[in-house]
């Protein structure tokens, strides 16, 4: 995964989410600036993987909804990658601009009534 660590909001503030283990990597009471700086420094320490056979670029990016903490968030899907436990989509959230990887089961088309 390219951006392993992402900033997420919690009920206490902000924290750093580790996409590799699907869990929090830091305290969740940080300010957004502190969490962003921490996530950037942790991502800088990880070398991104090269694109593999099990990956697909989505061009142009497609509007999707992402299920995070029981709520659907609008975003743009620009990449799919197949991991050992299934497919993950890279989505940039519209509200925050945060980019992270989400399991396919937590993604759905933003406008399912319209087919493209």
Phi and psi in degrees as a GROMACS rama.xvg file:
@    title "Ramachandran Plot"
@    xaxis  label "Phi"
@    yaxis  label "Psi"
@TYPE xy
-76.0777  -57.5119  UNK-2
-102.06  88.725  UNK-3
-67.4099  -39.519  UNK-4
-106.347  129.659  UNK-5
-132.664  151.541  UNK-6
-82.9382  130.213  UNK-7
-132.9  149.184  UNK-8
-87.6635  140.805  UNK-9
-124.325  179.664  UNK-10
-68.9061  -20.8312  UNK-11
-95.496  -16.6032  UNK-12
156.798  -127.332  UNK-13
-124.797  157.296  UNK-14
-152.479  178.317  UNK-15
-108.176  124.264  UNK-16
-96.644  132.922  UNK-17
-100.061  108.666  UNK-18
-69.641  -22.8904  UNK-19
-69.9798  -34.6694  UNK-20
-109.498  -2.31887  UNK-21
55.8838  51.9399  UNK-22
-160.341  170.821  UNK-23
-68.7373  140.661  UNK-24
-107.472  -15.2331  UNK-25
-135.473  178.376  UNK-26
-63.4398  157.592  UNK-27
-105.134  14.4869  UNK-28
-109.581  24.0317  UNK-29
-82.0019  160.083  UNK-30
-75.2101  162.488  UNK-31
-61.4898  -38.5312  UNK-32
-65.2078  -42.0912  UNK-33
-63.8114  -44.7578  UNK-34
-65.1686  -40.0429  UNK-35
-63.7911  -45.1542  UNK-36
-62.9928  -41.0263  UNK-37
-65.358  -45.5225  UNK-38
-62.3005  -42.426  UNK-39
-61.8177  -43.394  UNK-40
-67.7894  -36.2423  UNK-41
-71.7596  -39.421  UNK-42
-65.4288  -33.2842  UNK-43
-65.4316  -25.8636  UNK-44
-81.9745  -3.73358  UNK-45
-114.011  129.146  UNK-46
-81.3522  126.328  UNK-47
-66.4292  148.465  UNK-48
-76.2234  150.381  UNK-49
-73.2187  154.622  UNK-50
-61.6665  137.963  UNK-51
-114.053  176.964  UNK-52
-58.1148  -35.1878  UNK-53
-86.4795  39.0375  UNK-54
-134.732  151.219  UNK-55
-142.097  128.558  UNK-56
-82.0696  140.205  UNK-57
-108.303  107.772  UNK-58
-135.018  119.991  UNK-59
-74.3073  161.676  UNK-60
-58.6427  142.334  UNK-61
-102.581  140.438  UNK-62
-70.3019  132.224  UNK-63
-137.938  169.452  UNK-64
-115.26  138.755  UNK-65
-118.044  129.136  UNK-66
-85.1209  111.914  UNK-67
-130.604  121.894  UNK-68
51.7211  42.8201  UNK-69
79.6124  6.49326  UNK-70
-128.217  142.503  UNK-71
-88.1238  124.486  UNK-72
-112.354  136.15  UNK-73
-76.2762  144.389  UNK-74
-162.349  -173.37  UNK-75
-125.699  123.447  UNK-76
-90.0923  125.125  UNK-77
-124.944  -2.94279  UNK-78
-159.339  142.982  UNK-79
-117.394  142.879  UNK-80
-140.18  140.365  UNK-81
-98.1898  121.768  UNK-82
-106.58  176.219  UNK-83
-62.5742  -26.1915  UNK-84
-102.712  10.7896  UNK-85
132.336  -172.349  UNK-86
-86.3344  144.158  UNK-87
-129.157  141.581  UNK-88
-111.025  137.82  UNK-89
-90.6951  121.352  UNK-90
-126.45  137.268  UNK-91
-102.515  119.441  UNK-92
-72.6079  135.198  UNK-93
-64.344  -41.9929  UNK-94
-68.5356  -39.1413  UNK-95
-113.767  -19.3334  UNK-96
78.9901  2.30515  UNK-97
-70.6991  137.235  UNK-98
-115.025  131.294  UNK-99
-155.719  172.008  UNK-100
-100.242  135.84  UNK-101
-129.985  141.662  UNK-102
-60.2407  146.26  UNK-103
-55.0499  -34.3031  UNK-104
-65.0017  -17.6225  UNK-105
-99.2342  10.2351  UNK-106
-117.361  145.921  UNK-107
-150.391  156.056  UNK-108
-59.3948  143.534  UNK-109
-69.287  -29.2211  UNK-110
-134.178  79.99  UNK-111
-64.4292  -19.8024  UNK-112
-72.2595  -25.5463  UNK-113
-100.353  129.895  UNK-114
-105.114  143.88  UNK-115
